[in-house]
Amino acid sequence: MKKTIKLALVATIALGVTSALATNGSNLIGVGAKARGMGGVGIGMSHGAESTLANPALITSVKDTEISFGGTIFMPKVKNESSLILPTGVAGGSPSGTTNESSNADSDADINIIPSVAIASKVNDNFYFGIGMWGTAGMGVDYREAAASGQMNMVTNLQLMQFGVPLAYTYSGFSMGITPLLQYGSLDINYKMSPALQNGMYLMNTGTFAPTLSTTPMNVGSGVAQDLQFGYNIGVAYEVSGLTIGAIYKSQIDMKYKGVLSTTIGAMTGGAYTNDELSTPAELGVGVSYNMKEHTIALDYKQIKWSSTKGYEDFGWDDQNVIAVGYEYATSDWAVRVGYNYATSPIKEQTYAGINSAGLEAGLVNTFNLLGFPAIVESHFTIGGTYNISKKTSVDLACVYSPEVSQTYANFVGQDITTKHSQTALSLGLNYAF
Protein backbone atom coordinates (compact mmCIF):
# COMPACT_ATOMS: atom_id res chain seq x y z
CA MET A 1 0.00 0.00 0.00
CA LYS A 2 2.82 2.43 0.86
CA LYS A 3 4.37 1.93 -2.58
CA THR A 4 0.99 2.53 -4.27
CA ILE A 5 0.45 5.76 -2.36
CA LYS A 6 3.94 7.06 -3.16
CA LEU A 7 3.53 6.33 -6.88
CA ALA A 8 0.12 8.01 -6.94
CA LEU A 9 1.40 11.17 -5.26
CA VAL A 10 4.46 11.40 -7.49
CA ALA A 11 2.28 11.05 -10.59
CA THR A 12 -0.07 13.74 -9.34
CA ILE A 13 2.77 16.19 -8.71
CA ALA A 14 4.20 15.50 -12.16
CA LEU A 15 0.87 16.11 -13.89
CA GLY A 16 0.07 19.09 -11.72
CA VAL A 17 2.23 21.53 -13.69
CA THR A 18 -0.55 22.07 -16.22
CA SER A 19 -3.19 24.72 -16.64
CA ALA A 20 -6.90 24.54 -17.12
CA LEU A 21 -9.54 26.98 -18.14
CA ALA A 22 -12.19 25.45 -15.95
CA THR A 23 -15.95 25.67 -15.96
CA ASN A 24 -17.73 27.47 -13.08
CA GLY A 25 -15.61 30.59 -13.39
CA SER A 26 -12.11 29.18 -12.95
CA ASN A 27 -13.28 26.20 -10.84
CA LEU A 28 -13.88 22.66 -12.08
CA ILE A 29 -17.53 21.60 -11.84
CA GLY A 30 -16.38 18.52 -9.95
CA VAL A 31 -13.24 16.62 -8.99
CA GLY A 32 -13.28 12.94 -9.95
CA ALA A 33 -14.96 11.00 -12.76
CA LYS A 34 -18.00 9.93 -10.71
CA ALA A 35 -18.96 13.49 -9.79
CA ARG A 36 -18.17 14.85 -13.24
CA GLY A 37 -20.38 12.22 -14.87
CA MET A 38 -23.30 13.50 -12.78
CA GLY A 39 -22.98 17.21 -13.44
CA GLY A 40 -20.59 17.77 -10.54
CA VAL A 41 -22.99 16.73 -7.74
CA GLY A 42 -21.35 15.62 -4.50
CA ILE A 43 -22.58 17.73 -1.58
CA GLY A 44 -25.45 15.36 -0.78
CA MET A 45 -24.20 12.19 -2.50
CA SER A 46 -21.13 10.20 -1.56
CA HIS A 47 -18.56 9.19 -4.17
CA GLY A 48 -16.29 7.40 -1.71
CA ALA A 49 -12.74 8.72 -1.50
CA GLU A 50 -13.65 11.28 -4.19
CA SER A 51 -15.86 13.13 -1.68
CA THR A 52 -12.99 14.80 0.19
CA LEU A 53 -13.33 18.16 -1.57
CA ALA A 54 -17.06 18.05 -2.38
CA ASN A 55 -18.13 17.17 1.19
CA PRO A 56 -15.58 15.56 3.58
CA ALA A 57 -18.41 14.25 5.79
CA LEU A 58 -19.28 11.76 3.03
CA ILE A 59 -16.02 9.79 3.07
CA THR A 60 -17.82 7.86 5.82
CA SER A 61 -19.37 5.69 3.07
CA VAL A 62 -16.01 3.93 2.56
CA LYS A 63 -16.22 0.35 3.84
CA ASP A 64 -12.55 -0.05 4.76
CA THR A 65 -9.89 1.71 2.63
CA GLU A 66 -10.32 3.14 -0.86
CA ILE A 67 -7.81 4.71 -3.27
CA SER A 68 -9.10 6.79 -6.19
CA PHE A 69 -6.59 7.86 -8.82
CA GLY A 70 -7.62 9.76 -11.91
CA GLY A 71 -7.26 12.65 -14.27
CA THR A 72 -9.09 14.84 -16.76
CA ILE A 73 -8.08 15.75 -20.29
CA PHE A 74 -9.48 19.23 -20.61
CA MET A 75 -9.96 20.73 -24.10
CA PRO A 76 -11.20 24.32 -24.20
CA LYS A 77 -11.76 26.02 -27.54
CA VAL A 78 -11.39 29.79 -27.33
CA LYS A 79 -11.45 32.27 -30.19
CA ASN A 80 -11.03 36.02 -29.92
CA GLU A 81 -11.74 38.89 -32.29
CA SER A 82 -10.43 42.29 -31.24
CA SER A 83 -10.71 45.72 -32.83
CA LEU A 84 -7.93 48.14 -31.91
CA ILE A 85 -8.26 51.28 -34.03
CA LEU A 86 -5.62 53.46 -32.41
CA PRO A 87 -4.35 56.99 -33.00
CA THR A 88 -0.78 57.24 -34.29
CA GLY A 89 1.32 59.96 -32.64
CA VAL A 90 4.45 61.68 -33.96
CA ALA A 91 7.14 63.81 -32.35
CA GLY A 92 5.55 67.00 -31.06
CA GLY A 93 2.41 65.22 -29.91
CA SER A 94 0.12 65.67 -32.92
CA PRO A 95 -1.95 62.84 -34.42
CA SER A 96 -1.16 61.44 -37.83
CA GLY A 97 -3.92 59.11 -38.97
CA THR A 98 -5.00 55.88 -37.29
CA THR A 99 -3.66 52.36 -36.92
CA ASN A 100 -6.05 49.41 -37.31
CA GLU A 101 -4.80 46.39 -35.37
CA SER A 102 -7.95 44.28 -35.56
CA SER A 103 -7.48 40.50 -35.80
CA ASN A 104 -9.01 37.07 -35.20
CA ALA A 105 -7.08 34.33 -33.43
CA ASP A 106 -7.59 30.96 -31.78
CA SER A 107 -6.01 30.31 -28.39
CA ASP A 108 -3.35 27.59 -28.53
CA ALA A 109 -4.03 26.64 -24.88
CA ASP A 110 -6.42 23.94 -26.08
CA ILE A 111 -5.44 20.83 -24.12
CA ASN A 112 -4.60 20.39 -20.44
CA ILE A 113 -4.16 17.50 -17.99
CA ILE A 114 -5.76 17.82 -14.55
CA PRO A 115 -4.81 15.13 -11.98
CA SER A 116 -6.46 13.83 -8.81
CA VAL A 117 -5.52 11.30 -6.13
CA ALA A 118 -7.64 10.58 -3.04
CA ILE A 119 -7.35 8.00 -0.27
CA ALA A 120 -9.96 7.44 2.46
CA SER A 121 -9.81 4.88 5.26
CA LYS A 122 -12.07 3.69 8.07
CA VAL A 123 -10.41 3.69 11.51
CA ASN A 124 -13.44 2.41 13.42
CA ASP A 125 -17.23 2.59 13.19
CA ASN A 126 -17.19 6.33 13.89
CA PHE A 127 -13.91 7.83 12.67
CA TYR A 128 -12.49 8.14 9.13
CA PHE A 129 -9.50 9.92 7.65
CA GLY A 130 -7.72 10.30 4.33
CA ILE A 131 -5.22 12.17 2.20
CA GLY A 132 -5.33 13.58 -1.30
CA MET A 133 -3.95 15.90 -3.96
CA TRP A 134 -6.07 17.48 -6.70
CA GLY A 135 -5.92 19.93 -9.55
CA THR A 136 -8.91 22.09 -8.66
CA ALA A 137 -8.93 25.21 -10.81
CA GLY A 138 -7.13 27.30 -13.36
CA MET A 139 -7.45 29.28 -16.55
CA GLY A 140 -5.31 30.33 -19.44
CA VAL A 141 -5.08 31.43 -23.06
CA ASP A 142 -2.20 31.46 -25.53
CA TYR A 143 -2.20 33.98 -28.37
CA ARG A 144 1.59 34.20 -28.79
CA GLU A 145 1.29 33.03 -32.42
CA ALA A 146 -1.43 35.53 -33.37
CA ALA A 147 -0.34 37.22 -36.61
CA ALA A 148 -1.70 40.69 -35.81
CA SER A 149 -1.55 42.49 -32.50
CA GLY A 150 -5.27 42.69 -31.72
CA GLN A 151 -4.77 39.95 -29.12
CA MET A 152 -1.51 41.59 -27.94
CA ASN A 153 0.10 38.10 -28.15
CA MET A 154 -1.34 37.59 -24.67
CA VAL A 155 -0.51 34.45 -22.68
CA THR A 156 -2.16 33.79 -19.30
CA ASN A 157 -1.75 30.75 -17.08
CA LEU A 158 -3.26 30.21 -13.62
CA GLN A 159 -2.74 26.81 -11.95
CA LEU A 160 -4.17 25.68 -8.60
CA MET A 161 -3.41 22.44 -6.75
CA GLN A 162 -4.70 21.44 -3.33
CA PHE A 163 -3.32 18.98 -0.80
CA GLY A 164 -5.70 17.90 1.96
CA VAL A 165 -6.16 15.54 4.90
CA PRO A 166 -9.89 14.87 5.48
CA LEU A 167 -11.13 13.92 8.95
CA ALA A 168 -14.70 12.70 9.45
CA TYR A 169 -16.89 11.46 12.29
CA THR A 170 -20.21 9.66 11.95
CA TYR A 171 -22.84 8.55 14.45
CA SER A 172 -26.39 7.32 13.95
CA GLY A 173 -26.72 8.59 10.37
CA PHE A 174 -25.19 12.02 11.05
CA SER A 175 -21.69 12.81 9.77
CA MET A 176 -19.38 15.78 9.96
CA GLY A 177 -16.01 16.33 8.34
CA ILE A 178 -13.23 18.83 7.84
CA THR A 179 -10.40 18.95 5.32
CA PRO A 180 -7.49 21.24 6.20
CA LEU A 181 -5.98 22.33 2.87
CA LEU A 182 -2.63 23.51 1.59
CA GLN A 183 -3.06 25.23 -1.77
CA TYR A 184 -0.30 25.75 -4.33
CA GLY A 185 -0.86 28.38 -6.98
CA SER A 186 1.12 29.80 -9.87
CA LEU A 187 0.24 32.70 -12.15
CA ASP A 188 1.83 34.07 -15.29
CA ILE A 189 0.57 36.89 -17.52
CA ASN A 190 2.50 38.38 -20.40
CA TYR A 191 1.71 40.27 -23.58
CA LYS A 192 3.19 42.68 -26.12
CA MET A 193 2.39 46.32 -26.70
CA SER A 194 2.85 47.38 -30.32
CA PRO A 195 4.25 50.89 -30.96
CA ALA A 196 0.78 52.22 -31.78
CA LEU A 197 -0.69 50.55 -28.68
CA GLN A 198 2.05 52.03 -26.49
CA ASN A 199 1.19 55.46 -27.79
CA GLY A 200 -2.54 54.81 -27.42
CA MET A 201 -2.05 53.86 -23.77
CA TYR A 202 0.11 56.94 -23.22
CA LEU A 203 -2.71 59.05 -24.67
CA MET A 204 -5.35 57.35 -22.49
CA ASN A 205 -3.30 57.76 -19.28
CA THR A 206 -1.99 61.29 -19.85
CA GLY A 207 -4.41 62.89 -22.29
CA THR A 208 -1.62 63.72 -24.74
CA PHE A 209 0.30 61.90 -27.46
CA ALA A 210 3.75 60.54 -26.67
CA PRO A 211 6.48 63.07 -27.50
CA THR A 212 8.38 60.32 -29.34
CA LEU A 213 6.64 57.34 -30.89
CA SER A 214 8.24 54.01 -30.01
CA THR A 215 9.25 51.88 -32.98
CA THR A 216 9.55 48.48 -31.25
CA PRO A 217 7.02 46.24 -29.43
CA MET A 218 7.30 46.26 -25.66
CA ASN A 219 7.13 42.94 -23.79
CA VAL A 220 5.11 43.22 -20.59
CA GLY A 221 5.36 40.58 -17.86
CA SER A 222 7.33 39.67 -14.76
CA GLY A 223 7.49 35.88 -15.16
CA VAL A 224 5.77 33.13 -13.19
CA ALA A 225 5.00 33.79 -9.51
CA GLN A 226 3.96 31.14 -6.98
CA ASP A 227 2.35 31.00 -3.57
CA LEU A 228 1.39 28.48 -0.85
CA GLN A 229 -1.49 29.20 1.51
CA PHE A 230 -3.82 27.34 3.88
CA GLY A 231 -7.58 26.93 3.80
CA TYR A 232 -10.24 24.44 4.81
CA ASN A 233 -13.46 22.71 3.76
CA ILE A 234 -16.10 21.68 6.28
CA GLY A 235 -19.19 19.59 5.65
CA VAL A 236 -22.09 17.84 7.33
CA ALA A 237 -24.46 15.13 6.12
CA TYR A 238 -27.44 13.18 7.36
CA GLU A 239 -28.66 9.90 5.88
CA VAL A 240 -31.95 8.13 6.54
CA SER A 241 -33.90 5.59 4.47
CA GLY A 242 -32.00 6.25 1.23
CA LEU A 243 -32.21 10.03 1.59
CA THR A 244 -28.96 11.97 2.10
CA ILE A 245 -28.81 15.69 2.87
CA GLY A 246 -25.53 17.60 2.99
CA ALA A 247 -24.12 21.10 3.41
CA ILE A 248 -20.61 22.53 2.96
CA TYR A 249 -18.52 25.64 3.44
CA LYS A 250 -15.18 26.24 1.72
CA SER A 251 -12.98 29.04 3.02
CA GLN A 252 -11.48 31.77 0.88
CA ILE A 253 -7.76 31.16 0.33
CA ASP A 254 -5.79 34.37 -0.07
CA MET A 255 -3.11 34.04 -2.77
CA LYS A 256 -0.48 36.61 -3.75
CA TYR A 257 1.56 36.42 -6.96
CA LYS A 258 4.33 38.96 -6.50
CA GLY A 259 4.76 41.34 -9.41
CA VAL A 260 2.37 39.63 -11.86
CA LEU A 261 -0.76 41.78 -11.74
CA SER A 262 0.95 44.98 -10.65
CA THR A 263 3.28 44.72 -13.65
CA THR A 264 0.89 43.59 -16.38
CA ILE A 265 -2.18 45.59 -15.35
CA GLY A 266 -0.05 48.43 -14.04
CA ALA A 267 1.53 48.90 -17.47
CA MET A 268 -1.89 49.80 -18.86
CA THR A 269 -2.84 52.11 -15.98
CA GLY A 270 0.31 54.20 -15.82
CA GLY A 271 1.37 52.28 -12.70
CA ALA A 272 -1.86 53.04 -10.82
CA TYR A 273 -2.77 49.38 -10.25
CA THR A 274 -0.55 47.80 -7.58
CA ASN A 275 -2.51 44.74 -6.39
CA ASP A 276 -0.92 41.28 -6.73
CA GLU A 277 -3.59 39.24 -4.94
CA LEU A 278 -5.78 36.75 -6.80
CA SER A 279 -7.47 34.63 -4.14
CA THR A 280 -9.58 31.49 -4.33
CA PRO A 281 -13.22 32.34 -3.51
CA ALA A 282 -15.25 31.00 -0.61
CA GLU A 283 -18.12 28.63 -1.41
CA LEU A 284 -21.21 27.51 0.45
CA GLY A 285 -23.71 24.94 -0.69
CA VAL A 286 -26.35 22.33 0.05
CA GLY A 287 -27.17 19.05 -1.65
CA VAL A 288 -29.60 16.17 -1.53
CA SER A 289 -29.77 12.70 -3.06
CA TYR A 290 -32.26 9.85 -2.96
CA ASN A 291 -31.43 6.22 -3.60
CA MET A 292 -34.04 3.60 -4.47
CA LYS A 293 -32.47 0.25 -5.33
CA GLU A 294 -30.47 0.78 -8.56
CA HIS A 295 -31.59 4.38 -9.04
CA THR A 296 -30.09 7.53 -7.47
CA ILE A 297 -30.99 11.13 -8.21
CA ALA A 298 -29.05 14.07 -6.77
CA LEU A 299 -29.26 17.85 -6.71
CA ASP A 300 -26.68 20.42 -5.55
CA TYR A 301 -26.87 24.17 -5.11
CA LYS A 302 -23.83 26.26 -4.24
CA GLN A 303 -22.72 29.87 -4.39
CA ILE A 304 -19.19 30.87 -5.37
CA LYS A 305 -18.28 34.23 -3.80
CA TRP A 306 -16.27 35.90 -6.60
CA SER A 307 -17.56 39.41 -5.89
CA SER A 308 -15.81 39.62 -2.49
CA THR A 309 -12.63 37.78 -3.48
CA LYS A 310 -9.38 39.71 -3.71
CA GLY A 311 -8.37 40.28 -7.32
CA TYR A 312 -11.60 39.09 -8.90
CA GLU A 313 -13.58 41.86 -7.23
CA ASP A 314 -11.32 44.42 -8.95
CA PHE A 315 -12.40 42.99 -12.31
CA GLY A 316 -16.11 43.04 -11.57
CA TRP A 317 -16.70 39.28 -11.22
CA ASP A 318 -20.17 38.44 -9.89
CA ASP A 319 -21.06 35.66 -7.47
CA GLN A 320 -22.16 32.46 -9.20
CA ASN A 321 -25.22 30.45 -8.23
CA VAL A 322 -24.47 26.91 -9.41
CA ILE A 323 -27.18 24.30 -9.96
CA ALA A 324 -26.14 20.70 -10.61
CA VAL A 325 -28.43 17.71 -11.13
CA GLY A 326 -27.42 14.10 -11.73
CA TYR A 327 -28.84 10.60 -12.15
CA GLU A 328 -27.15 7.23 -11.63
CA TYR A 329 -28.29 3.70 -12.49
CA ALA A 330 -26.02 1.19 -10.73
CA THR A 331 -25.86 -2.60 -10.71
CA SER A 332 -23.39 -4.86 -8.95
CA ASP A 333 -21.18 -4.89 -12.08
CA TRP A 334 -21.59 -1.46 -13.70
CA ALA A 335 -23.18 1.97 -13.48
CA VAL A 336 -24.21 4.74 -15.87
CA ARG A 337 -24.55 8.43 -15.04
CA VAL A 338 -25.88 11.60 -16.64
CA GLY A 339 -26.00 15.16 -15.40
CA TYR A 340 -26.36 18.86 -16.04
CA ASN A 341 -24.60 21.83 -14.46
CA TYR A 342 -25.51 25.50 -14.94
CA ALA A 343 -24.11 28.77 -13.65
CA THR A 344 -24.37 32.23 -15.18
CA SER A 345 -21.01 33.61 -16.31
CA PRO A 346 -19.30 35.55 -13.49
CA ILE A 347 -18.03 38.20 -15.91
CA LYS A 348 -20.28 40.87 -17.37
CA GLU A 349 -19.63 43.88 -19.57
CA GLN A 350 -18.51 46.84 -17.47
CA THR A 351 -20.08 50.14 -18.54
CA TYR A 352 -19.35 52.54 -15.68
CA ALA A 353 -17.80 55.96 -16.41
CA GLY A 354 -14.31 56.83 -15.18
CA ILE A 355 -12.50 54.28 -13.04
CA ASN A 356 -13.64 51.81 -10.37
CA SER A 357 -12.41 51.60 -6.77
CA ALA A 358 -9.38 49.59 -7.93
CA GLY A 359 -8.36 52.33 -10.37
CA LEU A 360 -9.41 50.39 -13.47
CA GLU A 361 -11.29 51.80 -16.46
CA ALA A 362 -14.30 49.77 -17.67
CA GLY A 363 -12.90 48.98 -21.13
CA LEU A 364 -9.63 47.77 -19.64
CA VAL A 365 -11.53 45.41 -17.32
CA ASN A 366 -13.54 44.13 -20.30
CA THR A 367 -10.37 43.52 -22.29
CA PHE A 368 -8.59 41.49 -19.63
CA ASN A 369 -11.72 39.51 -18.75
CA LEU A 370 -12.59 38.50 -22.32
CA LEU A 371 -9.07 38.25 -23.72
CA GLY A 372 -7.08 36.81 -20.82
CA PHE A 373 -9.67 35.15 -18.54
CA PRO A 374 -12.75 34.29 -20.69
CA ALA A 375 -14.78 32.38 -18.08
CA ILE A 376 -18.04 32.75 -20.00
CA VAL A 377 -19.32 29.16 -20.48
CA GLU A 378 -22.54 28.43 -18.59
CA SER A 379 -24.17 25.07 -19.40
CA HIS A 380 -22.44 21.69 -18.97
CA PHE A 381 -23.88 18.38 -20.18
CA THR A 382 -22.29 15.27 -18.67
CA ILE A 383 -22.33 11.49 -19.09
CA GLY A 384 -20.31 8.80 -17.37
CA GLY A 385 -20.13 5.28 -16.07
CA THR A 386 -18.31 2.70 -13.97
CA TYR A 387 -17.23 -0.85 -14.70
CA ASN A 388 -16.35 -3.12 -11.79
CA ILE A 389 -13.38 -5.21 -12.87
CA SER A 390 -13.51 -7.14 -9.60
CA LYS A 391 -14.88 -6.72 -6.10
CA LYS A 392 -11.88 -4.51 -5.29
CA THR A 393 -11.16 -2.69 -8.55
CA SER A 394 -13.31 -0.44 -10.72
CA VAL A 395 -12.84 2.02 -13.59
CA ASP A 396 -14.77 5.30 -14.02
CA LEU A 397 -15.26 7.32 -17.19
CA ALA A 398 -16.92 10.70 -17.73
CA CYS A 399 -17.39 13.22 -20.52
CA VAL A 400 -18.35 16.88 -20.05
CA TYR A 401 -19.42 19.15 -22.90
CA SER A 402 -20.06 22.89 -22.65
CA PRO A 403 -21.62 24.38 -25.81
CA GLU A 404 -20.16 27.52 -27.33
CA VAL A 405 -20.95 30.88 -25.76
CA SER A 406 -20.11 34.22 -27.41
CA GLN A 407 -19.77 37.60 -25.71
CA THR A 408 -18.97 41.03 -27.18
CA TYR A 409 -17.88 43.94 -24.97
CA ALA A 410 -16.32 47.37 -25.50
CA ASN A 411 -12.54 47.22 -25.07
CA PHE A 412 -10.17 49.85 -23.68
CA VAL A 413 -10.26 51.93 -26.89
CA GLY A 414 -14.05 51.75 -27.19
CA GLN A 415 -14.02 49.16 -29.97
CA ASP A 416 -15.53 45.65 -29.95
CA ILE A 417 -13.83 42.65 -28.39
CA THR A 418 -15.55 39.30 -28.97
CA THR A 419 -14.71 35.92 -27.43
CA LYS A 420 -16.23 32.55 -28.31
CA HIS A 421 -15.66 29.70 -25.88
CA SER A 422 -16.68 26.03 -25.68
CA GLN A 423 -15.26 23.09 -23.70
CA THR A 424 -14.92 19.33 -23.89
CA ALA A 425 -13.39 17.19 -21.14
CA LEU A 426 -12.75 13.46 -20.69
CA SER A 427 -12.16 12.04 -17.20
CA LEU A 428 -10.79 8.66 -16.16
CA GLY A 429 -10.67 7.19 -12.67
CA LEU A 430 -9.25 3.98 -11.22
CA ASN A 431 -10.48 2.85 -7.80
CA TYR A 432 -9.07 0.18 -5.53
CA ALA A 433 -10.78 -0.92 -2.30
CA PHE A 434 -9.27 -3.20 0.31
Order of alpha helices (4+ residues) and beta strands (2+ residues): alpha-alpha-alpha-beta-beta-beta-beta-beta-beta-beta-beta-beta-alpha-beta-beta-beta-alpha-beta-beta-beta-beta-alpha-beta-beta-beta
